[in-house]
Structures are given as C-alpha cells and as structure tokens.
C-alpha cells in the first residue's frame, strides 16, 4: 500500500462502506481492551488507540490454515475477502506480517498486550523513546501520537525490508518518527540518550548498550524468557527490576552474536509440567543453568511462584535473574 492510498483510507479499503467499518471496528477493539482495565493507570492510551488506525499498518497478513498460511490483504478484489482482512486487522490478536521459508520474521503484536506494555513503560510528556523491533510501525505510531512529537520516537530493526515498510505505513498514517535499519541489540547511539527503551522482540538478556544509551532513572521494558522485565536504569552499568505478571511470547531478536536457544527439555518431568505456563517461564529463564527436574522441584517448593516474584539485575559485567531477592538464595546468571 502506498502512502497516498493509505492516507485516504477509503481508497485503500476499496469502498466507503469498508472505511466506515474500519472506524467501528477500531471503536470495538478499544472497548474490548478498555473492559480489561488495562488503561486505568494511564487513561490517555485509550485515546491513542482510538486515534491510530491499525489497518494502515497491516495492508496484508497471514493466518494459519491446514498445510501453511493464507494471505489476507486489503486490495483483494473480493469485497468479502477485504472485509475479512479488516475484521482481522482489528481483532485483539497478533498478526503474522512477514514470512521467509515458512519462518515468522515479523508480526504485529496483540493490541491488548501492546497496551499493557505501553502503560508499563510509564511514558511522560517530553520523553525520548527507543523501540527495538520496528515491526509494522504501529507501535511507533502509538508512541508518536502519545508524545505529540515524532522526533521523540526512534524505532530500529535489522531487516531493511521491515524498516522500509514500517516507514511507508507510518507515513500513510501521518507519522514520521526516526526509522533506523540496524542491530537492535546495539541500540541507536546517534539518537541517544533515551528516557525509555521498549523491545518488541525476545532476548536472553539485557544488552549493555541499552543501559549506556538510557538516562539515569530511565526505564527499560523488554521481553525475556516468556515474560516482560521492567528495569530502572541507575547508570550505564547498573539496572534492576521485576517482571510484570503478563505472559509474553515474541519473535527472537535477530542480529548480534547471541546464540539461538535450543528447544526446551521436559525430560523426566511429570506429564502436566509442559502445560504449566509459570513453570515453562522458570524453565526458560534458567535454561542451561538448572536441570529441568531441579527447576520443577524449586517451582513446587516455592509455591509455584508467579512472574512478578522474579526479577533481573545488571551490575557491571554481571547479569542475573532471581526469585524474590537479587541477593538470593535463588539467582541464575543470564547469557
């Protein structure tokens, strides 16, 4: 979708009825998220989600079907197919937006999860924000709308195709934040310092470069294991914080010299262990440190702790996860 058709909305959708449907679908999505109470801590985000049109950021996406994926797109000549595309664009669900050889490279996150993350980021007027993982550009648009100044927002992604399409989607919606092609694990030093850093891709640990580019007192929110770690930055070498209660599953960050994690082992564990989300979180967090049976015994002994009892500390060259207390007795080094 080019920027001109994106701006008009009705041309991009094919007819006026679908353009009107987009407005009502967005209102329904906002009501659905609002009912969960996500925005109580920062109600301004409700207005932001009501204003930013998600469909402009997903001109096509893929849905899983038997044997592979089905592509849905807004320029489909079949009006019913276009309506299915629009309905999906405003569903409270993640959307696969880029595939390569059957592998998911990029997606648009579930809107209610995005809302939780943006509220937890604790953005204030005038904050400079770095987003790791440009995706479709939708999250950057939400941030730019909230802050009212495109120059306060920077988003970075390794894939030139992703940054180019994100830039195009953002322009179609009327936003022009800085869209950078590069390794997100290295941040964007030329745009630093930042008050907030938010990642929309999974990492095994917090890159030191992010702390160096974040102002003291700044906040870093990043997916880690299958959770969301919210850290307060003390200085370029120190940060600490706990996980949110929310589960989170994201595409891994590409780039850098980080090894790809291997599959999670459930060998020797009870049959039901695989279905326990909170145990899988601990197992992923302690990968290559705890034997799965040791992790399961700990999880049972400590009363099946929820995510918010865990945290992460970065101290110079050391980085570790912990349960209840950064000083132990339960701590595990992160890669």
C-alpha positions in Angstrom: 0.0 0.0 0.0 1.5 3.4 -0.9 1.3 6.4 1.3 -1.4 8.2 -0.9 -3.9 5.3 -0.8 -3.1 4.8 2.9 -3.9 8.3 3.8 -7.3 8.3 2.2 -8.5 5.2 3.9 -11.5 4.6 1.7 -9.3 4.1 -1.4 -7.1 1.7 0.4 -10.1 -0.3 1.6 -11.8 -0.3 -1.8 -15.1 1.4 -0.9 -16.7 3.8 1.6 -18.5 1.1 3.5 -15.3 -0.6 4.4 -13.8 2.7 5.5 -16.7 3.3 7.8 -16.4 -0.3 9.0 -12.8 0.4 10.0 -13.9 3.2 12.3 -16.5 1.0 14.0 -14.0 -2.0 14.2 -11.4 0.2 15.9 -14.0 1.5 18.4 -15.0 -2.1 19.2 -11.3 -3.0 19.7 -10.8 -0.1 22.1 -13.9 -1.1 24.1 -12.7 -4.6 24.3 -9.3 -3.6 25.7 -10.9 -1.0 27.9 -13.1 -3.6 29.6 -9.9 -5.4 30.8 -8.9 -2.4 32.8 -5.5 -2.1 31.1 -5.6 1.7 30.9 -6.6 2.5 34.5 -3.0 3.6 35.3 -2.7 5.9 32.3 -6.1 6.5 30.6 -4.5 8.7 27.8 -3.6 5.5 26.0 -7.2 4.8 25.4 -7.5 7.9 23.3 -4.3 7.0 21.4 -5.5 3.5 20.5 -8.8 5.1 19.4 -7.0 7.5 17.1 -4.3 5.4 15.4 -5.7 3.2 12.5 -4.2 -0.3 12.8 -5.4 -1.4 9.4 -3.0 1.0 7.7 -0.1 -0.9 9.3 -1.2 -4.4 8.2 -2.1 -4.0 4.4 -1.6 -7.8 4.4 -1.0 -10.5 6.9 -1.0 -14.3 7.2 -3.3 -16.6 9.1 -2.6 -20.2 9.8 -4.5 -22.8 7.8 -4.1 -26.5 7.3 -0.9 -27.0 5.4 0.5 -23.5 5.8 -0.6 -19.9 5.7 -3.4 -17.9 4.0 -2.6 -14.3 2.9 -5.3 -11.7 3.6 -4.9 -8.3 2.0 -6.7 -5.0 1.8 -6.5 -4.8 -2.0 -8.2 -8.1 -2.6 -10.8 -7.6 -5.4 -13.4 -9.7 -3.5 -15.3 -7.4 -1.1 -16.0 -10.2 1.3 -12.3 -11.0 1.4 -11.5 -7.4 2.1 -14.0 -7.4 5.0 -12.3 -10.5 6.5 -9.0 -8.7 6.2 -10.4 -5.7 8.0 -12.0 -7.8 10.7 -8.7 -9.5 11.4 -6.8 -6.2 11.4 -8.9 -5.1 14.4 -9.1 -8.4 16.2 -7.3 -8.4 19.6 -4.8 -10.9 18.2 -1.2 -11.0 16.9 -0.9 -10.9 13.1 1.9 -12.6 11.2 3.1 -10.0 8.7 6.4 -11.3 7.2 7.4 -14.9 6.5 10.5 -16.4 4.9 10.6 -20.1 4.0 7.8 -20.7 6.5 9.6 -18.9 9.3 8.0 -16.0 11.1 10.2 -12.9 10.8 7.9 -10.1 11.9 4.4 -9.6 13.3 2.0 -7.1 14.7 1.6 -7.8 18.4 -1.7 -8.4 20.1 -3.2 -4.9 20.7 -4.1 -5.6 24.4 -0.6 -6.8 25.1 0.8 -3.7 23.4 -1.5 -1.6 25.6 -0.2 -3.3 28.8 3.4 -2.8 27.7 2.9 0.9 26.8 1.2 1.6 30.1 4.0 -0.3 32.0 6.6 1.8 30.1 5.4 4.8 32.1 5.9 7.3 29.3 5.7 11.0 30.2 5.4 14.1 28.1 8.8 15.0 26.5 10.3 11.5 26.9 12.6 10.3 24.2 11.7 6.6 23.4 13.7 3.9 21.6 11.7 0.9 20.3 13.7 -2.3 19.5 11.9 -4.1 16.7 10.1 -1.8 14.2 7.6 -4.4 13.1 4.8 -2.8 11.1 5.4 0.6 12.6 2.1 0.5 14.5 3.7 0.7 18.0 5.9 3.6 16.9 2.8 5.4 15.7 1.1 4.9 19.0 4.1 6.3 20.8 4.4 9.2 18.4 0.7 10.0 18.8 1.0 9.8 22.6 4.1 12.1 22.8 2.8 14.5 20.1 6.3 14.9 18.6 7.6 12.4 16.0 11.2 13.3 16.7 10.9 11.9 20.3 10.4 8.4 18.9 13.1 6.1 17.3 12.4 2.6 16.1 15.1 0.2 14.8 15.1 -3.2 13.0 17.7 -5.3 11.4 15.8 -6.0 8.2 15.8 -3.2 5.5 12.5 -4.6 4.1 10.9 -4.3 7.5 12.1 -0.7 8.2 11.1 0.4 4.7 7.6 -1.0 5.0 7.3 0.4 8.6 8.3 3.8 7.3 5.8 3.6 4.5 3.0 2.6 6.9 3.8 5.4 9.3 3.8 8.0 6.5 0.4 6.7 5.3 -1.0 7.2 8.8 0.7 10.7 9.1 3.6 9.9 11.4 7.3 10.4 10.8 9.4 9.1 13.7 13.1 8.1 13.1 13.1 4.6 11.5 16.6 3.1 11.6 18.0 -0.1 10.0 20.4 -1.7 12.3 21.2 -4.2 15.0 18.7 -3.5 17.8 21.0 -5.1 20.5 23.4 -2.1 19.9 20.6 0.5 20.3 20.9 3.7 18.3 23.7 5.7 19.9 23.4 8.6 17.4 19.8 9.2 18.7 20.6 8.8 22.4 20.1 9.5 25.3 16.7 8.0 25.8 14.3 8.1 28.7 12.5 4.9 27.8 13.5 1.8 25.8 10.9 -0.8 24.8 11.6 -4.0 22.9 9.1 -5.9 20.9 11.3 -9.0 20.3 12.5 -11.6 22.8 16.1 -11.6 24.2 18.0 -13.9 26.5 19.4 -11.0 28.5 19.5 -7.1 28.5 22.1 -5.6 26.2 24.6 -3.3 28.0 24.3 -0.8 25.1 20.7 -0.1 26.1 21.8 1.0 29.6 24.5 3.2 28.2 22.0 5.0 26.0 19.4 5.4 28.7 19.3 8.4 31.1 19.7 7.6 34.8 16.2 6.9 36.2 15.1 5.7 32.7 13.1 2.6 32.2 13.7 -0.4 30.0 10.9 -2.8 29.2 11.9 -6.0 27.4 10.6 -9.5 26.7 12.8 -12.0 28.4 12.1 -15.8 28.7 8.3 -15.7 28.4 7.8 -12.6 30.5 8.3 -8.8 30.4 11.1 -7.4 32.5 10.8 -3.8 33.6 14.1 -2.4 34.7 15.0 1.0 36.2 18.4 2.3 35.0 20.7 3.7 37.7 23.7 4.4 35.4 25.3 2.9 32.3 26.4 -0.2 34.2 23.5 -0.8 36.6 19.8 -1.6 36.2 17.3 -3.7 38.2 13.6 -4.5 38.1 11.0 -7.2 38.3 8.9 -9.0 35.7 5.3 -8.0 35.0 2.6 -10.5 35.7 1.8 -10.7 32.0 3.0 -13.6 29.9 4.6 -12.6 26.6 5.8 -14.5 23.6 7.7 -12.6 20.9 9.9 -13.4 17.9 13.5 -13.5 18.9 15.8 -10.5 18.3 17.9 -11.1 15.2 21.5 -9.8 14.9 24.4 -9.5 17.3 26.5 -12.5 18.3 23.8 -14.1 20.5 23.4 -17.9 20.1 20.0 -19.2 19.2 18.4 -21.0 22.2 17.8 -24.7 21.8 14.5 -26.4 22.4 13.2 -26.6 26.0 13.5 -30.1 27.5 10.8 -31.7 29.6 12.6 -34.9 30.0 12.0 -36.6 33.4 9.1 -34.3 34.3 5.5 -35.1 35.1 3.2 -35.1 32.1 1.4 -32.0 33.3 4.5 -29.9 33.6 4.5 -28.9 29.9 1.1 -27.3 30.3 2.1 -25.2 33.3 2.8 -21.7 31.9 4.5 -20.4 35.0 6.8 -23.4 35.2 7.7 -23.0 31.5 8.7 -19.4 32.3 11.1 -20.6 35.1 12.4 -23.3 32.8 13.1 -20.8 30.1 14.6 -18.3 32.5 17.0 -20.8 33.9 17.9 -22.5 30.6 21.4 -24.1 30.7 21.7 -23.3 34.5 19.1 -25.6 36.1 18.3 -29.1 35.2 14.6 -29.4 34.3 14.0 -31.6 37.3 15.8 -29.2 39.6 13.7 -26.3 38.2 10.5 -28.3 38.7 11.4 -29.2 42.3 12.2 -25.5 43.0 8.9 -24.3 41.4 6.9 -26.7 43.5 8.8 -26.0 46.7 8.3 -22.2 46.3 4.6 -22.4 45.8 4.5 -22.2 42.0 5.6 -18.5 42.0 4.0 -16.1 39.5 6.2 -14.0 37.2 6.2 -10.9 39.4 8.2 -12.7 42.1 11.1 -12.8 39.6 13.5 -10.1 38.6 16.7 -9.2 36.8 19.8 -7.3 37.9 22.5 -5.9 35.7 25.7 -4.9 37.6 28.7 -4.1 35.5 29.8 -7.3 33.6 27.3 -9.4 35.6 23.7 -10.0 34.8 21.4 -12.4 36.6 17.8 -13.4 37.2 16.4 -14.0 40.7 13.4 -15.1 42.7 12.2 -12.7 45.4 15.6 -11.2 46.2 18.5 -10.1 44.0 20.9 -11.4 46.6 19.5 -14.9 46.7 19.3 -17.6 47.6 17.8 -18.2 44.2 19.8 -16.5 41.5 20.8 -17.6 37.9 23.3 -15.9 35.6 22.0 -14.7 32.2 24.0 -15.0 29.0 
